Amino acid sequence: TLSWTGGGFTLFAQTQLVAKQDKVSVTNNEAASGGFTVFNAGGGFSLGGFTLNAGVENIFDREYAEHLSGYNRIMGSDVPVMSRLPGAGRSVWVRASFAF
């Protein structure tokens, strides 16, 4: 994470780097998984006791699956049966707070 704070403003840029996982259990029939990179960014400002923050996670809407995310066991969904469950797509968040 890289962040900057000054004059009541805060900005950040963040990346999550995940290596491939190919050291898996043959006994448990565990499948290997690929690595991925996800980028996030956001910022906020404070004025008196009021703070407003906002951000975007997975900015580029990268498709990925966490190694330990589990497998789909439901037929008729968008995810094929026994495929790893996908990670979260792009999301936007906003948080407001007031301290008095």
ZAPAKE-275901 format. One line per field, with one value per atom (N, C-alpha, C): residue number from 1; residue in one letter; atom name; x, y, z. Coordinates in pm, whole numbers, plus 32768, in hexadecimal, padded with zeros to 4 digits. Each point is the difference from the previous one (the first is absolute). Layout:
// residues N
seq = [NUM | ...]
type = [A | ...]
atom = [CA | ...]
x = [X | ...]
y = [Y | ...]
z = [Z | ...]
END
This chain:
// residues 100
seq = [1 | 1 | 1 | 2 | 2 | 2 | 3 | 3 | 3 | 4 | 4 | 4 | 5 | 5 | 5 | 6 | 6 | 6 | 7 | 7 | 7 | 8 | 8 | 8 | 9 | 9 | 9 | 10 | 10 | 10 | 11 | 11 | 11 | 12 | 12 | 12 | 13 | 13 | 13 | 14 | 14 | 14 | 15 | 15 | 15 | 16 | 16 | 16 | 17 | 17 | 17 | 18 | 18 | 18 | 19 | 19 | 19 | 20 | 20 | 20 | 21 | 21 | 21 | 22 | 22 | 22 | 23 | 23 | 23 | 24 | 24 | 24 | 25 | 25 | 25 | 26 | 26 | 26 | 27 | 27 | 27 | 28 | 28 | 28 | 29 | 29 | 29 | 30 | 30 | 30 | 31 | 31 | 31 | 32 | 32 | 32 | 33 | 33 | 33 | 34 | 34 | 34 | 35 | 35 | 35 | 36 | 36 | 36 | 37 | 37 | 37 | 38 | 38 | 38 | 39 | 39 | 39 | 40 | 40 | 40 | 41 | 41 | 41 | 42 | 42 | 42 | 43 | 43 | 43 | 44 | 44 | 44 | 45 | 45 | 45 | 46 | 46 | 46 | 47 | 47 | 47 | 48 | 48 | 48 | 49 | 49 | 49 | 50 | 50 | 50 | 51 | 51 | 51 | 52 | 52 | 52 | 53 | 53 | 53 | 54 | 54 | 54 | 55 | 55 | 55 | 56 | 56 | 56 | 57 | 57 | 57 | 58 | 58 | 58 | 59 | 59 | 59 | 60 | 60 | 60 | 61 | 61 | 61 | 62 | 62 | 62 | 63 | 63 | 63 | 64 | 64 | 64 | 65 | 65 | 65 | 66 | 66 | 66 | 67 | 67 | 67 | 68 | 68 | 68 | 69 | 69 | 69 | 70 | 70 | 70 | 71 | 71 | 71 | 72 | 72 | 72 | 73 | 73 | 73 | 74 | 74 | 74 | 75 | 75 | 75 | 76 | 76 | 76 | 77 | 77 | 77 | 78 | 78 | 78 | 79 | 79 | 79 | 80 | 80 | 80 | 81 | 81 | 81 | 82 | 82 | 82 | 83 | 83 | 83 | 84 | 84 | 84 | 85 | 85 | 85 | 86 | 86 | 86 | 87 | 87 | 87 | 88 | 88 | 88 | 89 | 89 | 89 | 90 | 90 | 90 | 91 | 91 | 91 | 92 | 92 | 92 | 93 | 93 | 93 | 94 | 94 | 94 | 95 | 95 | 95 | 96 | 96 | 96 | 97 | 97 | 97 | 98 | 98 | 98 | 99 | 99 | 99 | 100 | 100 | 100]
type = [T | T | T | L | L | L | S | S | S | W | W | W | T | T | T | G | G | G | G | G | G | G | G | G | F | F | F | T | T | T | L | L | L | F | F | F | A | A | A | Q | Q | Q | T | T | T | Q | Q | Q | L | L | L | V | V | V | A | A | A | K | K | K | Q | Q | Q | D | D | D | K | K | K | V | V | V | S | S | S | V | V | V | T | T | T | N | N | N | N | N | N | E | E | E | A | A | A | A | A | A | S | S | S | G | G | G | G | G | G | F | F | F | T | T | T | V | V | V | F | F | F | N | N | N | A | A | A | G | G | G | G | G | G | G | G | G | F | F | F | S | S | S | L | L | L | G | G | G | G | G | G | F | F | F | T | T | T | L | L | L | N | N | N | A | A | A | G | G | G | V | V | V | E | E | E | N | N | N | I | I | I | F | F | F | D | D | D | R | R | R | E | E | E | Y | Y | Y | A | A | A | E | E | E | H | H | H | L | L | L | S | S | S | G | G | G | Y | Y | Y | N | N | N | R | R | R | I | I | I | M | M | M | G | G | G | S | S | S | D | D | D | V | V | V | P | P | P | V | V | V | M | M | M | S | S | S | R | R | R | L | L | L | P | P | P | G | G | G | A | A | A | G | G | G | R | R | R | S | S | S | V | V | V | W | W | W | V | V | V | R | R | R | A | A | A | S | S | S | F | F | F | A | A | A | F | F | F]
atom = [N | CA | C | N | CA | C | N | CA | C | N | CA | C | N | CA | C | N | CA | C | N | CA | C | N | CA | C | N | CA | C | N | CA | C | N | CA | C | N | CA | C | N | CA | C | N | CA | C | N | CA | C | N | CA | C | N | CA | C | N | CA | C | N | CA | C | N | CA | C | N | CA | C | N | CA | C | N | CA | C | N | CA | C | N | CA | C | N | CA | C | N | CA | C | N | CA | C | N | CA | C | N | CA | C | N | CA | C | N | CA | C | N | CA | C | N | CA | C | N | CA | C | N | CA | C | N | CA | C | N | CA | C | N | CA | C | N | CA | C | N | CA | C | N | CA | C | N | CA | C | N | CA | C | N | CA | C | N | CA | C | N | CA | C | N | CA | C | N | CA | C | N | CA | C | N | CA | C | N | CA | C | N | CA | C | N | CA | C | N | CA | C | N | CA | C | N | CA | C | N | CA | C | N | CA | C | N | CA | C | N | CA | C | N | CA | C | N | CA | C | N | CA | C | N | CA | C | N | CA | C | N | CA | C | N | CA | C | N | CA | C | N | CA | C | N | CA | C | N | CA | C | N | CA | C | N | CA | C | N | CA | C | N | CA | C | N | CA | C | N | CA | C | N | CA | C | N | CA | C | N | CA | C | N | CA | C | N | CA | C | N | CA | C | N | CA | C | N | CA | C | N | CA | C | N | CA | C | N | CA | C | N | CA | C | N | CA | C | N | CA | C | N | CA | C | N | CA | C | N | CA | C | N | CA | C | N | CA | C | N | CA | C | N | CA | C | N | CA | C]
x = [8054 | 7FAC | 8058 | 7FE0 | 803D | 7F93 | 8021 | 7F9A | 803E | 7FAB | 8027 | 7F95 | 802B | 7FA5 | 8031 | 7FA6 | 8025 | 7F88 | 7FF9 | 7F96 | 7F74 | 7FF2 | 7F7D | 7FDA | 8056 | 7FE4 | 8059 | 7FCE | 804C | 7FE7 | 806A | 7FF5 | 8050 | 7FD1 | 804F | 7FF1 | 8068 | 8001 | 8039 | 7FC2 | 8024 | 7FFD | 8059 | 7FFD | 800B | 7FBE | 8007 | 803C | 8075 | 8046 | 7FF8 | 7FCB | 7FF1 | 8048 | 805D | 804D | 7FAC | 8025 | 7FBB | 8019 | 7FA4 | 800D | 8003 | 807A | 800A | 8039 | 8019 | 802A | 7F81 | 7FBB | 7F7C | 7FFF | 7F99 | 7FF2 | 7FCD | 8051 | 7FD6 | 7F9D | 8016 | 7FA8 | 7F71 | 7FEF | 7F7A | 7FCE | 804A | 7FDA | 7FED | 8057 | 7FF8 | 8038 | 7FBA | 802C | 8059 | 8061 | 8055 | 7FAD | 802E | 7FBA | 8066 | 7FD2 | 8057 | 800C | 8066 | 8011 | 7FAD | 7FF7 | 7FB4 | 802C | 7FDC | 801B | 7F80 | 7FDF | 7F89 | 802C | 7FCB | 8020 | 7F88 | 801A | 7F9A | 8030 | 7FA3 | 8024 | 7F8E | 8022 | 7F98 | 803A | 7FAB | 8029 | 7F91 | 801A | 7F9B | 802A | 7FA7 | 8021 | 7FBB | 803A | 7FC9 | 7FEE | 7F91 | 7FE2 | 7FBD | 8046 | 7FCC | 7FF6 | 7F8E | 7FEC | 7FC7 | 7FE9 | 7FC5 | 806D | 7FF4 | 805E | 7FB2 | 802C | 7FC4 | 806F | 7FF3 | 8060 | 7FB8 | 8046 | 7FC8 | 8072 | 7FDD | 8066 | 7FC5 | 805A | 7FDC | 805C | 7FC7 | 804F | 7FF7 | 806E | 800A | 7FDE | 804A | 7FE8 | 7FEC | 8053 | 7FFC | 7FA2 | 7FB0 | 7F9E | 803F | 8072 | 804D | 7FB5 | 7FF8 | 7FC6 | 806D | 7FE4 | 8061 | 7FB6 | 804A | 7FC8 | 806A | 7FDC | 805A | 8017 | 8078 | 8020 | 7FA6 | 7FDA | 7FAE | 7F6E | 7FD2 | 7F78 | 7F93 | 8021 | 7F9B | 7FD4 | 7FA9 | 7FD3 | 7F69 | 7FD0 | 7F70 | 7FC8 | 7F97 | 7FBD | 7F6E | 7FDA | 7F76 | 7FF3 | 7FA9 | 7FE9 | 7FA8 | 8013 | 7FAC | 802B | 8078 | 8030 | 805F | 8030 | 805E | 808B | 801B | 8082 | 7FF0 | 8053 | 7FF5 | 8011 | 7FB9 | 8008 | 8090 | 802F | 8086 | 806E | 7FDB | 8061 | 8012 | 8075 | 8017 | 7FA0 | 7FD1 | 7FA9 | 804F | 7FCB | 804B | 800D | 8069 | 8014 | 7FA0 | 7FFB | 7FA5 | 802A | 7F9E | 801A | 8016 | 7FF9 | 8012 | 7F94 | 8026 | 7F9F | 8028 | 7F9A | 8013 | 7FC5 | 8046 | 7FCE | 800E | 7FA9 | 8002 | 7FE5 | 804C | 7FED | 8002 | 7F9B | 7FF9 | 7FFA | 8044 | 7FFC | 8007 | 7FCE | 8003 | 8026 | 8066 | 802B | 7FE6 | 7FC0 | 7FE6 | 802B]
y = [7F8A | 8076 | 807B | 805E | 8085 | 8061 | 8059 | 8060 | 808A | 8063 | 808C | 8042 | 804D | 8049 | 808F | 805F | 808C | 805B | 8067 | 8062 | 7FC8 | 7F99 | 7FC3 | 7F9A | 7FEB | 7F9F | 7F86 | 7F8D | 7F84 | 7FBB | 7FCD | 7FB0 | 7F80 | 7F93 | 7F85 | 7FB0 | 7FB7 | 7F9F | 7F7F | 7F91 | 7F81 | 7F91 | 7FA2 | 7F8A | 7F83 | 7F97 | 7F7E | 7FA0 | 7FCD | 7FA2 | 7F75 | 7F9F | 7F78 | 7FA1 | 7FB2 | 7FA1 | 7F84 | 7FBC | 7F83 | 7F9B | 7FA4 | 7F99 | 7F7A | 7FC8 | 7F7F | 7F93 | 8022 | 7F9B | 7FD3 | 7FA1 | 7FD8 | 7F6E | 7FD8 | 7F79 | 7FA1 | 7FA1 | 7F9A | 7FA2 | 7FE3 | 7FA6 | 8035 | 8084 | 803D | 802A | 7FDC | 8022 | 8098 | 804D | 8092 | 8034 | 805F | 803B | 8079 | 8014 | 8077 | 807A | 8076 | 807B | 8067 | 8057 | 8066 | 8079 | 804F | 807C | 806F | 8070 | 8071 | 807F | 8071 | 8084 | 8051 | 8042 | 8055 | 808B | 8068 | 808A | 8045 | 804D | 804B | 8091 | 805C | 808D | 8047 | 806E | 804D | 807A | 803F | 8078 | 8035 | 8071 | 803D | 8088 | 803E | 8081 | 800D | 8052 | 801B | 8096 | 8026 | 808C | 8006 | 8037 | 7FFD | 7F70 | 7FD6 | 7F76 | 7FA7 | 8037 | 7FB4 | 7FC5 | 7F80 | 7FBE | 7FB5 | 800E | 7FB9 | 7FB9 | 7F7C | 7FAF | 7FB5 | 7FE4 | 7FB3 | 7FB5 | 7F93 | 7FB4 | 7F9F | 7FC7 | 7F9B | 7F89 | 7F8B | 7F85 | 7FB3 | 7FC0 | 7FB7 | 805E | 806D | 806B | 7FCB | 7FA2 | 7FCF | 7F88 | 7FE3 | 7F93 | 7F7C | 7FE3 | 7F88 | 7F84 | 7F9A | 7F81 | 7FAB | 7FCB | 7FB0 | 7FA3 | 7FA0 | 7FA5 | 7FEB | 8018 | 7FE7 | 7F69 | 7FD8 | 7F71 | 7FB7 | 8040 | 7FC0 | 802A | 8032 | 8034 | 7F95 | 7F86 | 7F96 | 7FE6 | 7F9F | 7FD5 | 800A | 801F | 8006 | 7F72 | 7FE9 | 7F7D | 800B | 8074 | 801B | 7FF9 | 7FAC | 7FF7 | 8075 | 802A | 8068 | 808E | 8013 | 8088 | 802D | 807C | 8035 | 7FC1 | 7FC5 | 7FC2 | 7F6A | 7FC5 | 7F70 | 7FAF | 7F91 | 7FA9 | 7FD2 | 8005 | 7FDA | 805E | 8079 | 8069 | 8055 | 803B | 8058 | 8075 | 802B | 8074 | 807D | 8059 | 8076 | 8067 | 8050 | 806F | 8071 | 8061 | 8072 | 8053 | 802E | 805A | 808D | 8060 | 808C | 8029 | 8049 | 8035 | 808D | 804F | 808A | 800F | 8047 | 8013 | 8092 | 8027 | 8086 | 7FF1 | 804C | 7FFC | 808F | 8021 | 8084 | 7FED | 8058 | 7FF9 | 808C | 8009 | 8080 | 7FE6 | 8044 | 7FF2 | 8083 | 7FF8 | 807A | 7FF1]
z = [8000 | 8000 | 8000 | 7FA8 | 8002 | 8029 | 805D | 802A | 8011 | 7FF5 | 8013 | 8055 | 8062 | 8056 | 800E | 7FF0 | 8012 | 7FF0 | 8052 | 7FF4 | 8010 | 8051 | 8015 | 7F97 | 7F9C | 7F96 | 800D | 7FD5 | 7FFD | 7F7B | 7FC3 | 7F86 | 8013 | 7FC3 | 8007 | 7F7F | 7FE2 | 7F91 | 803A | 7FDE | 803F | 7F98 | 800F | 7FAA | 8056 | 7FD3 | 8043 | 7F9B | 801E | 7FA8 | 803E | 7FB5 | 8033 | 7FA0 | 8036 | 7FB0 | 7FE0 | 7F95 | 7FDF | 806F | 8011 | 8066 | 7FB9 | 7FF3 | 7FBC | 805B | 807E | 8062 | 8049 | 7FC4 | 8031 | 802B | 8047 | 8034 | 7F93 | 7FDA | 7FA0 | 8044 | 8081 | 804D | 8002 | 800D | 8005 | 7F76 | 7F97 | 7F77 | 7FEF | 8042 | 7FFD | 7F7C | 7FC4 | 7F81 | 8019 | 7FA8 | 8005 | 7FD9 | 8022 | 7FDA | 7FD0 | 7FA7 | 7FC8 | 805A | 7FEB | 804A | 7FC2 | 8046 | 7FCC | 8046 | 7FC6 | 8038 | 7FFB | 806F | 8008 | 802F | 7FC1 | 8023 | 8041 | 806A | 8048 | 8010 | 800E | 8015 | 8047 | 8040 | 8043 | 8042 | 804B | 8047 | 8056 | 803B | 8055 | 8031 | 804B | 803C | 8086 | 8054 | 8085 | 800F | 803D | 801B | 8089 | 8061 | 8089 | 802F | 802E | 802B | 7F94 | 7F89 | 7F92 | 7FA7 | 7FDF | 7FA6 | 7F95 | 7F84 | 7F8F | 7FB5 | 7FF0 | 7FB7 | 7F93 | 7F92 | 7F92 | 7FBB | 7FBF | 7FBA | 7F9B | 7FB1 | 7F9D | 8016 | 800B | 800D | 7F7D | 7FDB | 7F81 | 7F8C | 7FF7 | 7F9E | 7F72 | 7FD7 | 7F75 | 7FEF | 8066 | 7FFE | 7FD6 | 803A | 7FE1 | 8031 | 7FAC | 8029 | 8040 | 8076 | 8049 | 805F | 8035 | 8065 | 806B | 807C | 8070 | 800A | 8026 | 8009 | 8062 | 806E | 8067 | 7FF9 | 7F8D | 7FF7 | 8000 | 7FE6 | 7FFB | 7F70 | 7FF0 | 7F7B | 7FF6 | 7F89 | 7FE9 | 7FFD | 804A | 8002 | 7FD6 | 7FC9 | 7FDA | 7F68 | 7FCF | 7F70 | 7FD2 | 7F85 | 7FC5 | 8023 | 8035 | 801D | 7F91 | 800B | 7F9D | 800E | 8074 | 801A | 7FEB | 7FAA | 7FE8 | 8082 | 8008 | 8076 | 8012 | 807E | 802C | 7FCB | 7FD8 | 7FE0 | 807D | 800D | 8073 | 7FFC | 8074 | 8008 | 7FE0 | 7FAF | 7FD6 | 8070 | 7FF7 | 805D | 7FDE | 8058 | 7FED | 7F87 | 7FB5 | 7F90 | 8034 | 7FA6 | 8027 | 8062 | 8067 | 805F | 8027 | 8020 | 8029 | 808B | 8057 | 8088 | 802A | 805D | 803A | 8095 | 8050 | 8092 | 8035 | 804D | 803F | 8097 | 8048 | 8091 | 803C | 8078 | 8046 | 8091 | 802F | 808B | 8048 | 8073 | 804C | 808E]
END
